[in-house]
Amino acid sequence: MSTLQIVLWVVLPYVCAAVFILGHIWRYRYDKFGWTTRSSQTYENKLLQWGSPMFHLGILMVIAGHVVGLLIPREWLYAIGIDEHMYHIGATVLGTAAAILTLAGLAILIFRRRTVAAVFLATTRMDKVMYVFLGATLLFGTAATVVHQVFGGGFAYRETISPWMRGMIIFQPNPELMVGVPLLFQLHVITACLLFALWPFTRLVHVFSAPVGYLFRPYIVYRSRDEQRGSRAPKRGWDPVAAPDPARLRRP
């Protein structure tokens, strides 16, 4: 193993994971008001109502596919009746559809952000950097799937990338598994690691936002100030004030 390979497949992923975790903790403690999507819906809605659902639906499919392909051992899938051929067909067809949907939605969102003046002015520098790494990660992953899985002879990433990923999670790294991985898959993994390192400092933090507190907070009770309602008399500060008598305001 060369030093570069150890840096790429051991040091870099762990550093990016540490930045991802600690960055979110720091952001939540010191920038709660900035923990937002920075919504630009009020500036433009026609393109957004097409691009946003396409991107979010596609990225959820992509994440689900990565969870199944990388984190679940193939022996577990064999145990429930999903053989190698069935998995390959499903992963290729659904993965390609998810990639097309995600890239199309992202393209619409970037086009909208670049062509609508108000949205472009609301775009920060970190937004631009995030879009570069997000787009690169998706493009490298899509290209690897098309080149090796659709038109190529297929690459057994469940024998290389998957066990490498699971080994990293349980702190038993096996960087030698990544040495023979095709370049497109390697670039996909590297850009994904860098994207995770950038994640806490961009609008992507909204992924971990959910209105869970609304399920447990007490009801908000609204009470009327109308004196004709309720059993208590209104406080003096709410008593109506009569208009002054003009005759009393005249000078003698």
C-alpha positions in Angstrom: 0.0 0.0 0.0 1.4 3.4 -1.0 1.0 6.5 1.2 -1.4 8.1 -1.3 -3.7 5.0 -1.2 -3.7 5.1 2.6 -4.5 8.8 2.6 -7.3 8.4 0.1 -9.0 5.3 1.5 -8.3 5.7 5.3 -7.3 9.2 6.3 -9.6 11.2 3.9 -12.9 9.3 4.8 -12.3 9.6 8.5 -11.3 13.3 8.4 -14.4 14.0 6.3 -16.6 12.0 8.7 -15.2 13.9 11.7 -15.8 17.3 10.0 -19.3 16.1 9.1 -20.2 15.3 12.7 -18.4 18.1 14.5 -19.4 20.6 11.9 -23.1 19.9 12.5 -22.6 20.2 16.3 -20.9 23.5 15.9 -23.4 24.8 13.4 -26.3 23.9 15.6 -24.8 25.5 18.7 -23.6 28.8 17.1 -25.7 29.3 14.0 -29.2 28.1 14.8 -30.8 31.0 12.8 -28.7 30.0 9.8 -29.9 26.4 10.0 -32.2 26.7 7.1 -32.7 25.9 3.4 -32.5 29.6 2.5 -35.7 29.1 0.5 -36.1 31.2 -2.6 -39.6 30.2 -3.5 -40.9 33.7 -3.2 -38.6 34.8 -6.0 -39.6 32.1 -8.5 -41.9 29.1 -8.3 -42.6 27.7 -11.8 -39.1 26.1 -12.3 -38.9 25.2 -8.6 -42.1 23.2 -8.6 -40.6 21.0 -11.3 -37.0 20.8 -10.3 -37.3 20.4 -6.5 -39.7 17.3 -6.5 -37.6 15.6 -9.2 -34.4 16.2 -7.3 -35.7 15.2 -3.9 -37.5 12.1 -5.1 -34.4 11.0 -7.2 -31.9 11.6 -4.4 -34.1 9.6 -1.9 -34.0 6.7 -4.4 -30.2 7.1 -4.8 -29.7 7.0 -1.0 -31.9 3.9 -0.7 -30.0 2.2 -3.4 -26.6 3.0 -1.7 -27.9 1.7 1.6 -28.9 -1.6 0.1 -25.8 -1.9 -2.1 -23.2 -0.8 0.3 -24.4 -1.5 3.8 -26.4 -4.8 3.5 -24.2 -7.9 2.8 -25.3 -9.8 -0.2 -25.7 -13.0 1.9 -28.6 -11.3 3.7 -30.3 -10.6 0.3 -29.7 -14.2 -0.7 -31.5 -15.3 2.5 -34.7 -13.4 1.5 -34.6 -14.7 -2.1 -32.9 -11.9 -4.0 -30.1 -13.6 -6.1 -27.3 -11.8 -7.9 -29.1 -11.6 -11.2 -32.3 -10.1 -9.7 -30.2 -7.6 -7.7 -28.2 -6.6 -10.7 -31.3 -5.9 -12.9 -33.0 -4.0 -10.1 -30.0 -2.0 -9.2 -29.2 -1.1 -12.8 -32.7 -0.2 -13.9 -33.8 1.6 -10.7 -30.3 3.2 -10.2 -30.3 4.6 -13.8 -33.8 5.9 -13.4 -32.9 7.5 -10.1 -29.8 9.1 -11.5 -31.6 10.5 -14.5 -34.3 12.0 -12.3 -31.8 13.4 -9.8 -29.6 15.0 -12.5 -32.6 16.4 -14.4 -33.9 18.0 -11.2 -30.5 19.4 -10.3 -30.1 20.8 -13.7 -33.4 22.6 -13.5 -32.5 24.0 -10.0 -29.1 25.2 -11.2 -30.6 26.7 -14.4 -33.1 28.5 -12.2 -30.5 29.8 -9.8 -28.3 31.1 -12.6 -31.0 32.7 -14.8 -33.4 34.2 -12.3 -31.8 37.4 -11.1 -33.3 37.5 -7.6 -32.4 33.8 -6.9 -28.9 34.3 -8.2 -28.4 37.3 -5.9 -29.5 35.1 -3.0 -26.9 32.5 -3.8 -24.0 32.4 -1.5 -20.4 31.3 -2.2 -20.8 28.1 -0.2 -24.0 27.3 -2.3 -21.9 27.5 -5.5 -19.2 25.2 -4.0 -21.8 22.8 -2.8 -23.4 22.6 -6.2 -20.0 21.8 -7.8 -19.3 18.9 -5.5 -22.9 17.6 -5.5 -23.0 17.7 -9.3 -19.6 16.0 -9.5 -20.6 13.2 -7.1 -23.8 12.5 -9.1 -22.0 12.7 -12.4 -19.2 10.4 -11.5 -21.6 7.9 -9.9 -23.9 8.0 -13.0 -21.0 7.6 -15.4 -19.6 4.7 -13.4 -23.0 2.9 -13.5 -23.5 3.5 -17.2 -19.9 2.6 -18.3 -19.4 -0.4 -16.1 -22.8 -1.7 -15.2 -25.0 -0.9 -18.2 -22.7 -1.1 -21.2 -19.7 -2.8 -19.6 -19.2 -6.3 -18.3 -20.2 -5.2 -14.8 -18.1 -4.4 -11.8 -18.4 -6.4 -8.5 -18.5 -3.4 -6.2 -20.2 -5.5 -3.5 -16.9 -7.4 -3.2 -14.8 -4.3 -3.0 -16.4 -1.0 -2.2 -19.1 -2.5 0.0 -16.8 -4.4 2.4 -14.5 -1.4 2.4 -17.3 0.9 3.5 -18.5 -1.5 6.2 -15.0 -1.9 7.4 -14.6 1.9 7.7 -17.8 2.0 9.8 -16.7 -0.5 12.3 -13.1 1.0 12.4 -11.5 -1.9 10.7 -10.3 -0.2 7.4 -9.2 -2.4 4.5 -7.8 0.1 2.0 -6.4 -2.6 -0.2 -10.0 -3.3 -1.3 -10.1 0.0 -3.2 -6.8 -0.4 -5.1 -8.3 -2.2 -8.1 -11.6 -0.2 -8.2 -12.2 1.6 -11.6 -11.3 5.3 -11.7 -14.9 6.5 -12.0 -16.0 4.7 -8.9 -12.9 6.0 -7.0 -13.7 9.6 -8.1 -17.3 9.0 -7.0 -16.2 8.0 -3.5 -13.7 10.8 -3.2 -16.1 13.6 -4.2 -18.8 12.1 -2.0 -16.4 12.3 1.0 -15.5 15.9 0.2 -19.3 16.7 -0.1 -19.9 15.3 3.3 -17.1 17.5 4.7 -18.8 20.5 3.2 -22.3 19.5 4.2 -22.4 21.2 7.7 -21.5 24.6 6.2 -24.1 24.7 3.5 -27.9 24.6 3.1 -27.8 20.8 3.1 -28.1 20.9 6.9 -31.9 21.1 6.4 -31.8 17.4 5.8 -31.6 16.9 9.5 -34.4 19.3 10.3 -37.8 17.9 11.2 -40.7 19.5 13.1 -40.6 16.8 15.8 -41.3 19.3 18.5 -44.7 20.1 17.1 -45.9 16.5 18.1 -45.2 17.1 21.8 -45.6 20.8 22.5 -48.7 21.9 24.3 -51.6 23.5 22.5 -51.6 27.2 22.0 -54.7 28.7 23.6 -56.1 31.8 22.1 -58.4 33.9 24.3 -60.6 36.7 23.1 -60.4 40.3 24.5 -64.0 40.9 23.7 -65.8 41.9 27.0 -69.0 40.1 25.8 -67.2 36.8 26.0 -65.9 34.9 29.0 -66.8 35.0 32.7 -64.2 37.6 33.8 -64.5 41.3 33.3 -61.9 42.8 31.1 -59.0 44.6 32.8 -59.1 48.4 33.0 -56.5 48.8 30.3 -59.1 47.4 27.8 -62.0 49.6 28.9 -63.3 51.8 26.1 -62.4 55.4 26.5 -65.3 57.9 25.7 -64.6 60.8 23.5 -64.1 64.1 25.4 -66.9 66.6 25.6 -66.1 69.5 23.3 -67.9 72.0 25.6 -65.5 71.2 28.4 -62.5 71.8 26.2 -63.6 75.4 25.3 -61.8 78.2 27.1 -63.9 80.4 29.4 
